[in-house]
Amino acid sequence: MSGGWQEVIASVAPTLATALGGPLGGLAASVAGRVLLGREGTAPEEVSDFVLAHQTPEVFLKLRQVEADLTRELKVLEIEAERVSASDRASARERQVKTRDKMPGVLASVVFTGFFGILSALMFIEEIPEAALSPLNIMLGALSTLLVQIGAYYFGSSKGSAEKNALLGRGSP
């Protein structure tokens, strides 16, 4: 894409400018192509070249419309991603209920025991070799991450659940 386009677009539609120059360039160009050029399948370069060649108040108003449309489409994608994630968690729990699989509980117990075992060792054993401290801290960090995920699996995550409920409750924007 030719230089200067990002500053021009960013002055009116900052989300669009960022998206055109990044991994969401295809989506952003598609939305911009519909509004600015009246067609689908527009490349990011076509959008940037068009804006540089037509820096008029009318085009800037259309860029604001593109910004609003793009933001709406990104929210729809965010809601869909959360639905997929919620479905994945629900199917994992449903699988465990149906199969009565004990392995998730066993793994959770091992992680729980390992975490508090290493934590206790670091707190109460005075003569841990210096060379063992770094690996023990790494294991403690890994186990603490797993412990959080296990808690979210069994009990749900309050922030994630609240965001999911808010997104699903709103439906499509």
C-alpha positions in Angstrom: 0.0 0.0 0.0 1.2 3.5 -0.8 2.6 5.7 2.1 0.5 8.3 3.8 -2.8 6.5 3.5 -2.7 5.4 7.1 -2.5 8.9 8.5 -5.3 10.1 6.3 -7.6 7.3 7.2 -6.6 7.3 10.9 -7.6 11.0 11.1 -11.2 10.0 10.4 -11.4 6.2 11.1 -8.7 5.0 13.4 -10.0 1.4 13.7 -10.2 1.1 10.0 -6.7 2.4 9.5 -5.3 -0.1 12.0 -7.3 -3.0 10.6 -6.3 -2.2 6.9 -2.6 -2.4 7.9 -2.9 -5.6 9.9 -4.2 -9.1 9.9 -7.8 -7.9 9.6 -7.0 -6.1 6.3 -9.2 -8.4 4.3 -12.3 -7.8 6.5 -11.7 -4.1 6.7 -11.2 -3.8 2.9 -14.4 -5.8 2.3 -16.4 -3.4 4.5 -14.7 -0.4 3.0 -15.3 -1.6 -0.5 -19.0 -2.0 0.1 -19.4 1.5 1.4 -16.8 3.4 -0.6 -16.7 1.6 -3.9 -20.1 -0.3 -3.9 -18.5 -3.7 -4.5 -17.3 -6.8 -2.6 -13.8 -8.3 -2.9 -11.9 -5.1 -2.5 -8.2 -5.3 -1.6 -6.7 -3.1 1.1 -4.5 -1.4 -1.5 -7.6 -0.4 -3.5 -9.1 1.2 -0.4 -6.0 3.1 0.5 -5.4 4.3 -3.1 -9.0 5.4 -3.4 -8.9 7.4 -0.2 -5.6 9.1 -1.1 -7.0 10.0 -4.6 -10.4 11.2 -3.2 -9.8 13.2 0.0 -13.2 14.9 0.0 -15.7 15.6 2.8 -18.0 13.0 1.2 -15.4 10.3 1.3 -14.5 11.2 4.9 -18.2 10.9 5.9 -18.2 7.5 4.2 -15.1 6.5 6.1 -16.9 7.2 9.3 -19.7 4.9 8.1 -17.1 2.3 7.3 -15.6 2.7 10.8 -19.1 2.1 12.3 -19.8 -0.9 10.1 -16.4 -2.4 10.8 -16.8 -2.0 14.5 -20.2 -3.7 14.3 -18.8 -6.6 12.3 -15.9 -7.0 14.8 -18.4 -7.2 17.6 -20.4 -9.9 15.8 -17.1 -11.9 15.3 -16.3 -11.4 19.0 -19.8 -12.8 20.0 -19.4 -15.7 17.6 -15.9 -16.5 19.1 -17.4 -16.5 22.6 -20.2 -18.8 21.5 -17.7 -21.2 20.1 -15.6 -21.0 23.3 -18.7 -21.5 25.5 -19.8 -24.4 23.4 -16.4 -26.0 23.7 -16.4 -25.7 27.5 -20.0 -27.1 27.7 -19.1 -30.1 25.5 -16.1 -30.9 27.6 -18.2 -30.9 30.7 -21.0 -32.8 29.0 -18.5 -35.4 27.9 -17.3 -35.9 31.4 -20.8 -36.3 32.8 -21.7 -38.8 30.1 -18.6 -40.9 30.3 -18.0 -40.5 34.0 -14.4 -40.2 33.2 -12.3 -39.9 36.3 -9.1 -38.7 34.5 -9.9 -34.9 34.7 -10.4 -35.3 38.5 -7.2 -37.3 38.8 -5.2 -34.7 36.8 -6.7 -31.9 38.9 -5.7 -33.7 42.0 -2.1 -34.2 40.7 -1.8 -30.5 39.7 -3.3 -29.4 43.1 -0.9 -31.6 45.1 2.1 -30.6 42.9 1.4 -26.9 43.3 1.0 -26.9 47.0 3.9 -29.5 47.4 6.3 -27.2 45.5 5.0 -24.1 47.3 5.4 -25.8 50.7 8.9 -26.9 49.8 9.9 -23.4 48.7 8.5 -21.9 51.9 9.6 -24.5 54.5 12.7 -26.3 53.3 15.7 -24.1 54.1 18.4 -26.0 52.2 17.1 -26.1 48.6 20.1 -26.2 46.3 20.5 -22.9 44.4 20.4 -24.8 41.1 17.0 -26.2 41.9 15.3 -22.9 42.7 14.8 -21.8 39.1 13.3 -25.1 37.9 11.1 -25.2 40.9 9.8 -21.7 40.3 9.1 -22.5 36.6 7.2 -25.6 37.7 5.3 -23.5 40.3 4.3 -21.0 37.6 3.2 -23.7 35.2 1.2 -25.5 37.9 -0.4 -22.2 39.0 -1.6 -21.6 35.4 -3.1 -25.1 35.3 -4.7 -24.6 38.7 -6.5 -21.5 37.4 -7.7 -23.4 34.3 -8.9 -26.3 36.5 -10.8 -23.9 38.7 -12.4 -22.3 35.6 -13.3 -25.7 34.3 -15.0 -26.9 37.4 -16.4 -23.7 38.8 -16.5 -21.3 35.8 -14.7 -18.0 35.7 -16.6 -15.1 37.1 -15.2 -12.5 34.7 -15.4 -14.7 31.6 -18.9 -15.9 32.6 -20.1 -12.4 33.1 -18.7 -11.2 29.8 -20.1 -14.2 28.0 -23.6 -13.7 29.5 -23.5 -10.0 28.6 -22.4 -10.8 25.0 -24.9 -13.6 24.5 -27.7 -11.5 26.1 -27.2 -8.7 23.7 -27.3 -11.0 20.6 -26.3 -9.4 17.4 -25.5 -5.7 17.6 
